[in-house]
Amino acid sequence: MPHRTFLWFILPSLSAMILFIALPIVSVVIQSLHVEHEQVLVTVETCGPFGCTNETRVDTEATAALREAQPLGRFNGLGTYVNRAHLATAELSAAWRTTDSLGAFLGQALNLPFYKALAFTLAYTAVVTPLVLVLGLAIALGVNALPRLLRGPTIFFSLLPMIVTPLIGSLVLFWMVDANGVIGAGMQRLFDDPDLSLKASPALTWAMLFVYGVWHSAPFAFIVFYAGLQTVPGETLEAAMIDGANRWERVRYVVIPHLMPLAVFVTLMQLMDNFRVFEPIVGFQAQASATSLSYIIYSDLRGDTQQFGSAAATSVLTIIGVAILLAPVLLRTWRDFNRKRA
Amino acid sequence: MTASSLRRSPALAVISMVLVALWVILAAFPFIWTLWGSFKVQGDFFSRADWMNALTGPLTVKQTGASITGQGYFGAWIESGFWRNVMNTGIVVTCTVVISLTLGTLGGYALARSGFRYAFWILMIALVFRAMPHITLVSGYLMPFFQWNLWGHLPTAIIVLVAINQPFTLWMLHSFFLNIPKDLDESAMVDGCTRFQAFRHVIMPVMWPGVITTGLFSFLLAYNDFAVTAMLLTQDNQTMVPRIASFLGSVQQEGNVMFAVAAVVSATAPLFVLILFFQRQIVSGLTAGAVKG
């Protein structure tokens, strides 16, 4: 296809992506270097019968005018990045000096909002992704062994947790684990502990969010693996059987290698999706014990005073995280592409 | 797999059967439970005393005279004006799907037919864009949109959703177009069609399955979105999902939770129908990307 035709075909799509994905990234970087103007203070001298006093007041009019004139705020350099709400370099070095064990240092670091969110985001990604792969493969193997008639309905119900809106899915589970909900009340009875609440303890909240994550994403892995299972070469399986491989060995040495490229694909998708975990935290109202990078951006943006600079700085740090996450994949694809051309 | 390799010990068959049954219950039970509970009053759906109350509904009988009540639905749809949010969702989703498919088919076709290096690069960049958390992009939009008075309108949300949708749509349609032999459009062009005419009259008619599958996923992305619609729309223009989230803000009042429950069930219903009719397309769409690598 000539360059010119190509350009005309791709132009609408490309311009949408440039305008609303690439430019916002630039905008986020610029915003992150600025903070809101400080309030304009004026000193007013008020004189009464007992002499004059100097009083400092906020000049609301001047403040509003200044903010109107320069909506971006004043230039702050990397100030927002290193403050307490983000990388907190000063707090970290203070903690490093004052604590004597690594555990105590980590304990202090994880109390800082950014590191707390980062820890949950990474933990969520690291726990949910492998569990989704394993559970998805198990279900796929199970469904593959079912009589053909039962497979359709099974797939139908399996798709539900994945298709449903993440916020709605988490709400549905949240209402069930509520202290008065069916699972929550049942667990209180089971452990004979009327104060048991999945919401109160941070560890249980994390576990609950992980369970939600696996529940939500397992169908995706299942469907992909199930489709892969339909194309496992029968001859290879039979040859393995003739060579005396038992069932487990056949799965281990024939089926799993065949599914490997699919597993890579599922892992990639899961890494991307789990890293931006956000809706479940809103749905489970878990922000007290678990926040993610996406969630702290959201809460910066929706408060009464929207902190654009702070949200933007977190966004830039998140984007860097995504880039690190994707770097191995991109490098590999780039090498494959070059090899194909060579 | 061939029949002979499927033969196995009965014990293993039973175990896999149980596993699958367990999974199906795990996947479906929460939805059935909530659907049933949405026709009860709050005291029954959230019953500390006995979970059986949610099934039989003694309080529902006491308060409304029947064991099933539509109070939650009435409160949500009529009293709280949820129907307006449903309409907004309809507008946003329809426009998003139509526009992203139009842009996506053009772009995906070009990417599939161009052998140049930059086509590969555009796909790679699209992959990176696909990984961007939506909320980071939203924090980039907010301030300019406030400045230019674009904030709060439905068209703004639509165009943003279209753009966020593009990377995925491009990838998917590109892999569908690769499946259509090149000879088809080339012979049309030999017969005197321009590139666009070949695309419009020869390729598109055989592309419908791919377009429908991709459309389903665009639909899901727009329908399920929370980050963009919650941040970019005014109260009046809100779509369903952010509205449900805001129901929860005012839940403490007795009965309001049931509004949210009813709204959740209402919002799930279209998805249920979607799977019912398009199960095969969804499955093929999930695997289309995977098989291509």
HADDOCK unambig.tbl for C-alpha pairs under 7 A between the chains (distance, minus, plus):
assign (segid A and resid 1 and name CA) (segid B and resid 113 and name CA) 6.32 0.50 0.50
assign (segid A and resid 1 and name CA) (segid B and resid 114 and name CA) 5.23 0.50 0.50
assign (segid A and resid 6 and name CA) (segid B and resid 110 and name CA) 5.50 0.50 0.50
assign (segid A and resid 9 and name CA) (segid B and resid 106 and name CA) 5.20 0.50 0.50
assign (segid A and resid 9 and name CA) (segid B and resid 107 and name CA) 5.51 0.50 0.50
assign (segid A and resid 9 and name CA) (segid B and resid 110 and name CA) 5.85 0.50 0.50
assign (segid A and resid 10 and name CA) (segid B and resid 106 and name CA) 6.32 0.50 0.50
assign (segid A and resid 10 and name CA) (segid B and resid 107 and name CA) 4.22 0.50 0.50
assign (segid A and resid 10 and name CA) (segid B and resid 110 and name CA) 6.30 0.50 0.50
assign (segid A and resid 12 and name CA) (segid B and resid 103 and name CA) 5.94 0.50 0.50
assign (segid A and resid 13 and name CA) (segid B and resid 103 and name CA) 5.12 0.50 0.50
assign (segid A and resid 13 and name CA) (segid B and resid 104 and name CA) 6.39 0.50 0.50
assign (segid A and resid 13 and name CA) (segid B and resid 107 and name CA) 6.01 0.50 0.50
assign (segid A and resid 13 and name CA) (segid B and resid 166 and name CA) 6.72 0.50 0.50
assign (segid A and resid 16 and name CA) (segid B and resid 163 and name CA) 5.19 0.50 0.50
assign (segid A and resid 17 and name CA) (segid B and resid 163 and name CA) 5.32 0.50 0.50
assign (segid A and resid 17 and name CA) (segid B and resid 166 and name CA) 6.86 0.50 0.50
assign (segid A and resid 20 and name CA) (segid B and resid 160 and name CA) 6.30 0.50 0.50
assign (segid A and resid 20 and name CA) (segid B and resid 163 and name CA) 5.94 0.50 0.50
assign (segid A and resid 21 and name CA) (segid B and resid 129 and name CA) 6.99 0.50 0.50
assign (segid A and resid 21 and name CA) (segid B and resid 137 and name CA) 6.61 0.50 0.50
assign (segid A and resid 21 and name CA) (segid B and resid 164 and name CA) 7.00 0.50 0.50
assign (segid A and resid 24 and name CA) (segid B and resid 137 and name CA) 5.67 0.50 0.50
assign (segid A and resid 24 and name CA) (segid B and resid 140 and name CA) 4.44 0.50 0.50
assign (segid A and resid 24 and name CA) (segid B and resid 141 and name CA) 5.96 0.50 0.50
assign (segid A and resid 25 and name CA) (segid B and resid 137 and name CA) 6.56 0.50 0.50
assign (segid A and resid 25 and name CA) (segid B and resid 140 and name CA) 6.36 0.50 0.50
assign (segid A and resid 27 and name CA) (segid B and resid 140 and name CA) 5.28 0.50 0.50
assign (segid A and resid 28 and name CA) (segid B and resid 139 and name CA) 6.74 0.50 0.50
assign (segid A and resid 28 and name CA) (segid B and resid 140 and name CA) 4.70 0.50 0.50
assign (segid A and resid 139 and name CA) (segid B and resid 20 and name CA) 6.11 0.50 0.50
assign (segid A and resid 142 and name CA) (segid B and resid 16 and name CA) 4.76 0.50 0.50
assign (segid A and resid 142 and name CA) (segid B and resid 17 and name CA) 6.56 0.50 0.50
assign (segid A and resid 142 and name CA) (segid B and resid 19 and name CA) 6.98 0.50 0.50
assign (segid A and resid 142 and name CA) (segid B and resid 20 and name CA) 5.93 0.50 0.50
assign (segid A and resid 143 and name CA) (segid B and resid 20 and name CA) 6.50 0.50 0.50
assign (segid A and resid 154 and name CA) (segid B and resid 24 and name CA) 6.53 0.50 0.50
assign (segid A and resid 156 and name CA) (segid B and resid 275 and name CA) 6.83 0.50 0.50
assign (segid A and resid 156 and name CA) (segid B and resid 279 and name CA) 6.89 0.50 0.50
assign (segid A and resid 157 and name CA) (segid B and resid 24 and name CA) 6.21 0.50 0.50
assign (segid A and resid 157 and name CA) (segid B and resid 27 and name CA) 6.38 0.50 0.50
assign (segid A and resid 157 and name CA) (segid B and resid 28 and name CA) 5.79 0.50 0.50
assign (segid A and resid 158 and name CA) (segid B and resid 24 and name CA) 6.22 0.50 0.50
assign (segid A and resid 158 and name CA) (segid B and resid 27 and name CA) 5.86 0.50 0.50
assign (segid A and resid 160 and name CA) (segid B and resid 27 and name CA) 6.74 0.50 0.50
assign (segid A and resid 161 and name CA) (segid B and resid 27 and name CA) 6.05 0.50 0.50
assign (segid A and resid 164 and name CA) (segid B and resid 268 and name CA) 6.62 0.50 0.50
assign (segid A and resid 164 and name CA) (segid B and resid 271 and name CA) 6.70 0.50 0.50
assign (segid A and resid 165 and name CA) (segid B and resid 224 and name CA) 4.53 0.50 0.50
assign (segid A and resid 166 and name CA) (segid B and resid 224 and name CA) 6.95 0.50 0.50
assign (segid A and resid 168 and name CA) (segid B and resid 264 and name CA) 6.20 0.50 0.50
assign (segid A and resid 172 and name CA) (segid B and resid 30 and name CA) 6.47 0.50 0.50
assign (segid A and resid 172 and name CA) (segid B and resid 34 and name CA) 6.76 0.50 0.50
assign (segid A and resid 173 and name CA) (segid B and resid 30 and name CA) 6.63 0.50 0.50
assign (segid A and resid 180 and name CA) (segid B and resid 46 and name CA) 4.80 0.50 0.50
assign (segid A and resid 180 and name CA) (segid B and resid 47 and name CA) 5.39 0.50 0.50
assign (segid A and resid 180 and name CA) (segid B and resid 48 and name CA) 4.56 0.50 0.50
assign (segid A and resid 181 and name CA) (segid B and resid 46 and name CA) 4.99 0.50 0.50
assign (segid A and resid 181 and name CA) (segid B and resid 47 and name CA) 6.54 0.50 0.50
assign (segid A and resid 182 and name CA) (segid B and resid 51 and name CA) 5.62 0.50 0.50
assign (segid A and resid 185 and name CA) (segid B and resid 48 and name CA) 5.96 0.50 0.50
assign (segid A and resid 223 and name CA) (segid B and resid 283 and name CA) 6.56 0.50 0.50
assign (segid A and resid 224 and name CA) (segid B and resid 286 and name CA) 6.53 0.50 0.50
assign (segid A and resid 224 and name CA) (segid B and resid 287 and name CA) 5.38 0.50 0.50
assign (segid A and resid 227 and name CA) (segid B and resid 287 and name CA) 6.74 0.50 0.50
assign (segid A and resid 230 and name CA) (segid B and resid 1 and name CA) 6.56 0.50 0.50
assign (segid A and resid 232 and name CA) (segid B and resid 1 and name CA) 6.21 0.50 0.50
assign (segid A and resid 233 and name CA) (segid B and resid 1 and name CA) 6.79 0.50 0.50
assign (segid A and resid 234 and name CA) (segid B and resid 1 and name CA) 5.03 0.50 0.50
assign (segid A and resid 234 and name CA) (segid B and resid 2 and name CA) 5.58 0.50 0.50
assign (segid A and resid 237 and name CA) (segid B and resid 5 and name CA) 6.87 0.50 0.50
assign (segid A and resid 238 and name CA) (segid B and resid 5 and name CA) 6.60 0.50 0.50
assign (segid A and resid 261 and name CA) (segid B and resid 293 and name CA) 7.00 0.50 0.50
assign (segid A and resid 262 and name CA) (segid B and resid 290 and name CA) 5.89 0.50 0.50
assign (segid A and resid 265 and name CA) (segid B and resid 290 and name CA) 6.06 0.50 0.50
assign (segid A and resid 265 and name CA) (segid B and resid 293 and name CA) 6.74 0.50 0.50
assign (segid A and resid 272 and name CA) (segid B and resid 131 and name CA) 5.24 0.50 0.50
assign (segid A and resid 276 and name CA) (segid B and resid 133 and name CA) 5.25 0.50 0.50
assign (segid A and resid 294 and name CA) (segid B and resid 135 and name CA) 6.18 0.50 0.50
assign (segid A and resid 298 and name CA) (segid B and resid 135 and name CA) 6.77 0.50 0.50
assign (segid A and resid 311 and name CA) (segid B and resid 139 and name CA) 6.55 0.50 0.50
assign (segid A and resid 312 and name CA) (segid B and resid 139 and name CA) 6.23 0.50 0.50
assign (segid A and resid 315 and name CA) (segid B and resid 136 and name CA) 4.87 0.50 0.50
assign (segid A and resid 319 and name CA) (segid B and resid 132 and name CA) 6.76 0.50 0.50
assign (segid A and resid 322 and name CA) (segid B and resid 131 and name CA) 6.89 0.50 0.50
